[in-house]
Amino acid sequence: MAWAIWLSYTMISAANIVTPGPANLNTLRRALQLGFMPVLPTIFGNALGLAVGGILCAGGVTAFVVTSKVLWTVFQWLGVAYLGGLGFKLIIKREHIALGLGLVQRVPPWLLFREAFLLAITNPKALLFYLALFPQVLDPNRPLWPQSTFLVLTYCGLSILSLSTYAQLAEKLRERFLTQARYDVFRACSGLVLIGFALKLAL
């Protein structure tokens, strides 16, 4: 793979990653609730989900799912159900945040990791992105697995960088402007946005 092609892939990936979506919104919400360091499992859970999706695409599994109407419908509705369920949870369930010196909100790291992983693996956005770009940038005259791995790692690295930036910005906002009432409003709005994403997938 030529470096110019990889650079083009990187720029397109960055534009796709920073565009507001479920992963960015979920990371922003958790960072407002917890701060930057506790939300690292969310960032890496999302990266692992993206990596698994990339491996599936590289292995042709996702291409098989896409060509099967039944399997693709099942996969799509799993994403709709998870996004919609998370959205309703954000609206209905109330979370208290600890604000002030020495006060830290506790959420188990495994829960944050699982939440982000499932959000990434059930969202078709990244999988469709892989499917659209991989055939355009992979060199069929060279071994495909090293190229695919490099592309997936690039995408995951950009995602970690993007979500870390979102989380750090959220932490600054948390320290200066966040109150319980504002967090409740943001949480409800986040829920509505996720339900909107779910409806978009459904349609």
Secondary structure, 3 states (H helix, E strand, C coil): CCHHHHHHHHHHHHHHHHCCCHHHHHHHHHHHHHCCHHHHHHHHHHHHHHHHHHHHHHHCHHHHHHHCHHHHHHHHHHHHHHHHHHHHHHHHCCCCCCCCCCCCCCCCHHHHHHHHHHHHHCCHHHHHHHHHHHHHHCCCCCCHHHHHHHHHHHHHHHHHHHHHHHHHHHHHHHHHCCCHHHHHHHHHHHHHHHHHHHHHHHC
